Amino acid sequence: MVVSSRGLLGVEFADAALEAAVRAGLDRVEALLRTTVDSHDALVAQAARHLVQAGGKRFRPLLTLLAAQFGPEHADDQVVAAAVVVELTHLATLYHDDVMDEATVRRGAQSANLRWDNTIAILTGDFLFARASGLVAGLGQDAVRIQAETFERLVTGQIRETAGPAGWDTGPIQHYLSVLADKTGSLIATAARFGALFGAADEAAVDSLRRYGELIGVAFQLSDDLLDVASTTVESGKTPGTDLREGVRTLPMLYALASDDPGGARLRELLADSLTDDGRHAEALTLLRDSPAMARARHTLSDYADRARTELVGLPDVAARRALASLADFVVARTG
């Protein structure tokens, strides 16, 4: 009898050998990550290690290692280096995000901008981008180009999010989804693409895994949106209703605001104003949980997960494909 394991971010491993290989790969990633962020300057080293030591899901390296399984070189050092490149890039964006959001906590620890100041946090993010660039240079010209294109999308997504839909050719909902594709999906797509590329998978597999990565990346962010509303605990890693309180308009809120249903008038009224007051916040959260907007957001999440699964259909029927499919299942199931 095969006993499945779901010990790594919702990935179900029905194959013990695959799980062992991925866990061993993640250990190698962690070791190289810690070495790469080190510096002879004590302050730089301390600031750069801050978020590495705080932990995290290592979702992007996990996808890199799983995607590499579709090629014969899945244990190659370049696969590990590529996984570290995407994780360093992700970590660097978190330093910058915390400055823009004026955050005080990141991964359960004091944010870098609060522990030091905004300047140190921004420059630490730049330092991590530099270290990622150094690693990717060793992976070849194609990798450098892919990383540059990914970084362009990350920055474009952040600018578009900051500017809002005004001035763009899309409405608020399509704008939001396209921002997620740029700001979140693009790097996750590159994580999968790098894994397949440096695992020596064929070109069709590389392209399918890239598309899968982008779709599953958007799906994960949408599931976080839903968890923030639906959870009655701290499953989402933050207090439920945090987005509501901070005025961050995620997909369920955008659907609610776009509705002209008379039954949603009170919710729209609340969402149009500040929700820092505990009573108004609680009322809005309750109404949003039971609203058609939540059902519509769940449908959108399911659509992205289904599209991600479709990208796996043409891949070899190996254990890694089943693991990636289980991740698409999990991203929907985790929202209840």
C-alpha positions in Angstrom: 0.0 0.0 0.0 1.3 3.5 -0.9 1.0 6.0 1.9 0.7 9.6 0.6 2.3 12.5 2.4 1.2 16.1 2.2 4.0 17.7 4.2 5.3 20.3 1.8 2.9 23.2 1.2 -0.1 20.9 0.2 1.9 18.8 -2.2 0.7 15.2 -2.0 3.5 12.7 -2.4 2.3 9.3 -3.3 5.8 8.4 -4.2 8.3 8.1 -1.3 11.3 8.4 -3.6 10.1 11.7 -5.1 9.4 13.1 -1.6 12.9 12.1 -0.5 14.5 13.7 -3.5 12.6 16.9 -3.1 13.3 17.2 0.6 17.0 16.5 -0.1 16.9 19.2 -2.8 15.3 21.7 -0.5 18.0 21.1 2.1 20.6 21.9 -0.6 18.6 25.0 -1.6 18.6 26.2 2.0 22.3 25.7 2.5 23.1 27.6 -0.7 20.6 30.3 0.2 22.3 31.0 3.5 25.7 31.0 2.0 24.7 33.3 -0.8 23.2 36.0 1.5 26.3 36.1 3.7 28.5 39.2 3.6 31.8 40.3 5.2 30.0 43.4 6.4 28.2 42.5 9.7 25.2 44.8 9.2 24.6 43.7 5.6 24.9 40.1 6.6 22.5 40.5 9.5 19.9 42.4 7.4 20.2 40.0 4.5 19.8 36.9 6.7 16.7 38.5 8.5 14.0 37.1 6.3 15.9 33.9 5.4 16.1 33.0 9.0 12.4 33.9 9.5 11.6 30.9 7.4 8.8 30.8 4.8 7.1 28.2 2.6 9.9 28.0 0.0 7.1 27.6 -2.5 9.2 28.7 -5.5 12.1 26.4 -4.9 9.7 23.6 -4.3 8.2 24.2 -7.8 11.7 24.4 -9.3 12.6 21.0 -7.9 9.3 19.3 -8.9 9.6 20.8 -12.5 13.2 19.5 -12.7 11.8 15.9 -12.3 10.6 16.0 -15.9 14.2 15.9 -17.1 17.1 13.6 -16.6 19.2 16.2 -14.8 16.8 16.8 -11.9 19.5 16.6 -9.2 22.0 18.9 -11.1 23.7 21.8 -9.2 22.2 24.2 -11.7 18.7 23.2 -10.6 19.6 24.1 -7.0 21.2 27.4 -8.0 18.1 28.3 -10.1 15.9 27.6 -7.2 18.0 29.9 -5.0 17.8 32.6 -7.7 14.0 32.7 -7.6 13.8 32.6 -3.8 16.3 35.4 -3.5 14.3 37.5 -6.0 11.2 36.8 -4.0 12.8 37.7 -0.7 14.2 40.9 -2.2 10.7 42.0 -3.2 9.4 41.4 0.3 11.9 43.9 1.7 10.6 46.4 -0.8 7.0 45.5 -0.2 7.3 46.1 3.5 8.6 49.6 3.0 5.8 50.5 0.6 3.2 48.9 2.9 4.8 50.4 6.0 4.6 46.8 7.5 5.6 46.0 11.0 5.7 42.2 10.9 6.9 39.8 8.2 6.8 36.0 8.7 6.1 36.4 12.4 9.2 38.6 12.9 9.7 42.3 13.1 9.9 43.7 9.5 13.3 44.9 8.4 12.1 48.5 7.8 10.9 48.6 11.4 14.0 46.9 12.9 16.3 49.2 11.0 14.8 51.8 8.7 13.4 52.1 5.2 16.7 52.9 3.7 18.4 49.8 5.1 15.4 47.6 4.1 15.4 48.9 0.5 19.2 48.6 0.1 19.0 45.0 1.6 16.5 44.1 -1.1 18.8 45.6 -3.7 21.7 43.5 -2.2 19.6 40.3 -2.6 18.8 41.2 -6.2 22.5 41.6 -6.8 23.3 38.2 -5.3 20.5 36.7 -7.4 22.1 38.3 -10.5 25.5 36.9 -9.6 24.0 33.4 -9.3 22.0 33.6 -12.5 25.0 34.8 -14.5 26.6 31.4 -13.8 23.5 29.7 -15.4 24.0 31.1 -18.8 22.7 33.8 -21.2 19.2 32.4 -21.5 18.8 32.3 -17.7 19.9 36.0 -17.5 17.4 37.0 -20.2 14.6 35.1 -18.5 15.5 36.6 -15.1 15.5 40.1 -16.7 12.1 39.6 -18.3 10.7 38.3 -15.1 12.0 41.2 -13.1 10.5 43.6 -15.6 7.1 42.0 -15.1 7.5 42.1 -11.3 8.2 45.8 -11.4 5.5 46.5 -13.9 3.0 44.6 -11.8 4.0 46.6 -8.7 3.7 49.9 -10.6 0.2 48.9 -12.0 -0.9 47.9 -8.5 0.3 51.2 -7.1 -1.3 53.3 -9.8 -4.6 51.4 -9.8 -6.8 50.7 -12.8 -7.3 54.3 -13.7 -5.5 55.1 -16.9 -5.3 51.4 -18.0 -7.4 49.7 -20.5 -9.1 47.3 -18.1 -11.7 47.5 -15.4 -10.9 46.9 -11.7 -11.4 43.1 -11.7 -9.4 42.4 -14.9 -6.7 44.9 -13.7 -6.4 43.1 -10.4 -6.0 39.7 -12.1 -3.5 41.0 -14.5 -1.5 42.6 -11.7 -1.4 39.2 -9.9 -0.1 37.5 -13.1 2.7 40.0 -13.3 3.5 40.6 -9.6 3.0 37.0 -8.4 2.5 34.6 -11.2 5.6 35.7 -13.3 8.2 34.7 -10.7 6.4 31.4 -9.9 6.3 30.7 -13.7 10.0 31.3 -13.8 10.6 29.0 -10.9 8.9 26.1 -12.8 10.6 27.1 -16.1 14.0 27.1 -14.5 13.5 23.7 -13.0 12.4 22.2 -16.2 15.1 24.0 -18.2 18.0 23.0 -16.0 16.6 19.5 -15.3 17.0 19.1 -19.2 13.3 18.6 -19.9 12.2 18.9 -23.5 11.0 22.3 -24.8 7.3 21.4 -24.7 7.5 20.4 -21.1 9.4 23.6 -20.2 6.7 25.7 -21.8 3.8 23.7 -20.2 5.4 24.0 -16.7 6.0 27.7 -17.2 2.3 28.2 -17.9 1.3 26.0 -15.1 3.5 28.0 -12.7 1.9 31.3 -13.6 -1.6 29.9 -13.2 -0.9 28.2 -9.9 0.8 31.3 -8.7 -2.3 33.4 -9.3 -4.4 30.7 -7.8 -2.4 30.7 -4.6 -2.8 34.5 -4.2 -6.6 34.2 -4.9 -6.8 31.5 -2.3 -5.1 33.8 0.2 -7.7 36.5 -0.7 -10.5 34.0 0.1 -8.8 32.8 3.3 -8.5 36.3 4.6 -12.2 36.6 4.4 -13.4 33.1 5.1 -11.1 31.9 7.8 -12.1 32.2 11.5 -8.6 31.4 12.6 -5.2 32.5 11.5 -4.9 29.9 8.7 -3.9 32.6 6.3 -0.9 33.7 8.4 -2.6 36.9 9.4 -5.7 38.0 11.3 -8.8 37.3 9.3 -10.2 40.4 7.7 -6.8 42.1 7.6 -7.3 43.2 3.9 -10.7 44.7 4.8 -9.3 46.6 7.7 -6.3 47.9 5.7 -8.4 48.9 2.7 -6.8 46.4 0.3 -9.4 45.5 -2.3 -8.9 41.8 -3.1 -11.1 39.9 -5.6 -14.1 39.1 -3.3 -14.3 42.8 -2.5 -14.0 43.9 -6.1 -16.8 41.5 -7.1 -19.0 42.8 -4.3 -18.4 46.4 -5.4 -19.1 45.6 -9.0 -22.5 44.0 -8.2 -25.7 45.9 -8.6 -27.7 43.4 -6.5 -29.9 45.4 -4.1 -29.2 42.8 -1.4 -25.5 43.8 -1.4 -26.2 47.5 -0.9 -25.1 47.6 2.7 -21.9 45.7 2.0 -21.0 48.1 -0.9 -21.7 51.0 1.5 -19.3 49.6 4.0 -16.6 48.7 1.5 -16.7 52.2 0.1 -15.5 53.6 3.4 -12.9 53.0 6.0 -13.3 49.8 8.0 -10.9 50.6 10.9 -13.9 50.7 13.3 -14.3 47.3 14.9 -18.0 47.2 14.6 -18.1 48.2 10.9 -15.3 45.8 10.2 -17.1 42.9 11.8 -20.3 43.7 9.9 -18.5 43.9 6.6 -16.6 40.7 7.2 -19.8 38.8 8.0 -21.7 40.2 5.0 -18.8 39.5 2.6 -18.4 35.9 3.9 -22.1 35.2 3.0 -22.2 37.2 -0.2 -22.5 36.0 -3.9 -19.1 37.8 -4.4 -17.4 35.1 -2.3 -19.0 32.4 -4.5 -17.9 34.2 -7.6 -14.3 34.6 -6.3 -14.3 30.9 -5.4 -15.4 30.1 -9.0 -12.5 32.3 -10.4 -10.0 30.4 -8.1 -11.3 27.1 -9.3 -11.0 28.2 -12.9 -7.3 29.1 -12.5 -6.7 25.8 -10.7 -8.4 23.9 -13.5 -6.4 25.7 -16.1 -3.2 24.9 -14.3 -4.2 21.2 -14.2 -4.8 21.3 -17.9 -1.2 22.4 -18.5 -0.1 19.1 -17.0 -2.1 16.9 -19.3 0.6 16.6 -22.0 3.4 15.9 -19.6 4.8 12.5 -18.9 2.7 10.6 -16.4 5.3 10.6 -13.6 5.1 11.1 -9.8 6.0 14.8 -10.2 3.0 15.4 -12.4 0.7 13.9 -9.9 2.3 16.0 -7.1 1.8 19.2 -9.1 -1.8 18.2 -9.8 -2.3 17.7 -6.0 -1.1 21.2 -5.5 -3.8 22.5 -7.8 -6.3 20.5 -5.7 -5.0 21.8 -2.5 -5.1 25.5 -3.5 -8.8 25.2 -3.9 -9.5 22.9 -0.9 -7.6 25.1 1.5 -10.2 27.8 1.3 -13.0 25.4 2.5 
